[in-house]
Amino acid sequence: MKKMSTLGWIAMILLIVGGLNWGLIGLFNFDLVAALFGALSLVTRVIYILVGLSAIWLIFSVSKRD
């Protein structure tokens, strides 16, 4: 089994943060990212974009493994 690259770890952390955030939204209608950085502020939008890009990157990296 190959070791995960630094980019892979960053993508995994971002997906965990995104998954937890969606769990909070679903359970409590509370968006932690928006609460911390402002609703649809530039930082919030960048975080959402990075989570989405991480998902795409991991889809392709997992499909290329052994």
Buried (B, 14 or more C-beta within 10 A) or exposed (E): EEEEEEEBEBBBEBBEBBEEBEEBBEEEEEBBBBEEBEEEEEEBEEBBEBBEEBBEBBEEBEEEEE
